[in-house]
Amino acid sequence: MDIDFQLHQRWMQRSIELATKAGNAGEVPVGAIIINPKGEIIAEGENRKERDRDPTAHAEIVAIRSAGAYLDNWHLDRCTIYVTLEPCPMCAGAIVAARLGLLVYGADDAKTGSVRTVLNIPDSAASNHKLTVIGGILESSCRQQLRDWFRQKRR
């Protein structure tokens, strides 16, 4: 197994743990982390829309805000973001705006996925930043977590 793949799985597992925390708090279970070039977690985020009463409090946005504060800079070009679900239009735009160097995500989002599935914001003419994207890391675990949460919610 490729060492990068092992690292991607490790970091995605941490994102899944954050998603679990969000789900347990009544939020859609999505988690995100941002890693600096040294391989250290500098920011974490989980969905907080319901708790914060904030429609922008998606896991990615929470993590990006935290990373910017940590680095005292909005340019996150040497950082990597890991997120359990393909980003929506708002989050894909924020990832591009923050100039993140790499996006790694778990499950595709057939409804609002804006990186590869429904839209492709990073590669669109509206994007002023080239973003490397890796999808499908621990995809089945990320997808099952969402399915289980929604199944429980509907009961």
C-alpha positions as CSV (number, residue, x, y, z in Angstrom):
1,M,0.0,0.0,0.0
2,D,1.3,3.4,-1.0
3,I,2.4,5.5,2.0
4,D,0.4,8.5,0.8
5,F,-2.7,6.4,0.7
6,Q,-2.1,5.2,4.2
7,L,-1.7,8.8,5.4
8,H,-4.8,9.8,3.5
9,Q,-6.7,7.0,5.3
10,R,-5.3,8.1,8.7
11,W,-6.4,11.7,8.2
12,M,-9.8,10.7,6.8
13,Q,-10.3,8.5,9.8
14,R,-9.9,11.6,12.0
15,S,-12.4,13.4,9.9
16,I,-14.9,10.5,10.4
17,E,-14.4,10.8,14.1
18,L,-15.4,14.5,13.9
19,A,-18.4,13.5,11.7
20,T,-19.5,11.1,14.4
21,K,-19.3,13.8,17.0
22,A,-21.4,16.1,14.8
23,G,-23.9,13.3,14.2
24,N,-24.2,12.6,17.9
25,A,-25.0,16.3,18.4
26,G,-27.8,16.2,15.9
27,E,-25.9,17.6,13.0
28,V,-25.5,15.9,9.6
29,P,-22.3,13.9,10.2
30,V,-19.6,15.6,8.2
31,G,-16.1,16.3,9.6
32,A,-13.1,18.1,8.2
33,I,-9.4,18.6,9.2
34,I,-6.7,20.7,7.7
35,I,-3.1,19.5,7.7
36,N,0.0,21.8,7.4
37,P,3.0,20.8,5.2
38,K,4.7,19.2,8.2
39,G,1.8,16.8,8.5
40,E,0.3,18.3,11.6
41,I,-3.4,19.0,12.2
42,I,-3.8,22.7,12.5
43,A,-7.6,22.9,12.3
44,E,-10.7,20.7,12.7
45,G,-14.3,21.2,11.9
46,E,-17.6,19.5,12.1
47,N,-21.0,20.5,10.9
48,R,-22.4,23.0,13.4
49,K,-25.4,24.6,11.5
50,E,-28.0,23.5,14.0
51,R,-26.0,24.3,17.1
52,D,-24.7,27.6,15.9
53,R,-27.9,28.5,14.0
54,D,-25.6,29.4,11.1
55,P,-26.2,28.2,7.6
56,T,-22.5,28.6,6.8
57,A,-21.3,26.4,9.7
58,H,-20.4,23.5,7.5
59,A,-17.4,21.4,8.6
60,E,-15.1,22.8,5.8
61,I,-16.0,26.4,6.6
62,V,-15.4,25.8,10.4
63,A,-12.0,24.2,9.6
64,I,-11.0,26.9,7.1
65,R,-11.8,29.7,9.6
66,S,-9.8,27.9,12.3
67,A,-6.8,27.3,10.1
68,G,-6.8,31.0,9.0
69,A,-6.8,32.1,12.6
70,Y,-4.1,29.6,13.5
71,L,-1.8,30.7,10.7
72,D,-2.9,34.3,11.0
73,N,-3.3,34.2,7.2
74,W,-6.1,33.3,4.8
75,H,-3.7,31.8,2.3
76,L,-3.8,28.0,3.0
77,D,-2.0,27.1,-0.2
78,R,0.5,24.7,1.4
79,C,-2.2,22.9,3.4
80,T,-4.5,19.9,2.8
81,I,-8.1,19.6,3.7
82,Y,-9.7,16.3,4.4
83,V,-13.5,16.1,4.5
84,T,-15.8,13.1,4.7
85,L,-18.3,14.3,2.0
86,E,-17.7,16.0,-1.3
87,P,-18.0,19.8,-0.7
88,C,-21.2,21.7,-1.6
89,P,-21.0,24.9,-3.8
90,M,-20.3,27.2,-0.8
91,C,-17.6,25.0,0.6
92,A,-16.0,24.3,-2.8
93,G,-15.8,28.0,-3.3
94,A,-14.3,28.6,0.1
95,I,-11.7,25.9,-0.5
96,V,-10.7,27.6,-3.8
97,A,-10.8,31.1,-2.2
98,A,-8.5,29.9,0.6
99,R,-6.1,28.6,-2.0
100,L,-5.9,25.2,-0.3
101,G,-3.3,23.0,-2.1
102,L,-5.1,19.6,-1.9
103,L,-8.6,18.5,-1.2
104,V,-9.1,14.9,-0.1
105,Y,-12.7,13.7,0.4
106,G,-14.5,10.5,1.2
107,A,-18.0,10.1,-0.4
108,D,-19.4,11.7,-3.5
109,D,-22.5,13.8,-3.0
110,A,-25.0,13.1,-5.8
111,K,-27.2,16.1,-4.7
112,T,-24.9,19.0,-4.1
113,G,-21.3,17.7,-4.8
114,S,-19.5,20.6,-6.4
115,V,-16.0,19.3,-6.9
116,R,-16.7,16.3,-9.3
117,T,-20.2,14.9,-9.1
118,V,-22.8,17.7,-9.9
119,L,-20.5,20.7,-10.5
120,N,-16.8,21.2,-10.8
121,I,-16.1,24.5,-9.2
122,P,-12.3,24.0,-8.9
123,D,-11.9,23.4,-12.6
124,S,-14.5,26.0,-13.7
125,A,-13.7,29.2,-15.5
126,A,-14.8,31.0,-12.3
127,S,-11.9,29.5,-10.3
128,N,-8.8,31.6,-10.0
129,H,-6.9,28.7,-8.3
130,K,-5.9,25.2,-9.4
131,L,-6.8,22.7,-6.8
132,T,-5.6,19.1,-6.7
133,V,-8.5,16.7,-5.7
134,I,-8.4,13.1,-4.5
135,G,-11.8,11.5,-3.9
136,G,-13.0,8.2,-2.6
137,I,-10.7,7.9,0.5
138,L,-12.5,5.6,2.9
139,E,-15.6,6.2,0.7
140,S,-17.7,3.2,2.0
141,S,-17.1,4.2,5.6
142,C,-18.0,7.8,4.9
143,R,-21.1,6.9,2.9
144,Q,-22.3,4.3,5.4
145,Q,-22.0,6.8,8.3
146,L,-24.3,9.2,6.4
147,R,-26.8,6.5,5.5
148,D,-26.9,5.2,9.1
149,W,-27.5,8.7,10.5
150,F,-30.3,9.5,8.0
151,R,-31.9,6.1,8.6
152,Q,-31.9,6.8,12.3
153,K,-33.1,10.3,11.9
154,R,-36.1,9.1,9.8
155,R,-37.3,6.6,12.5
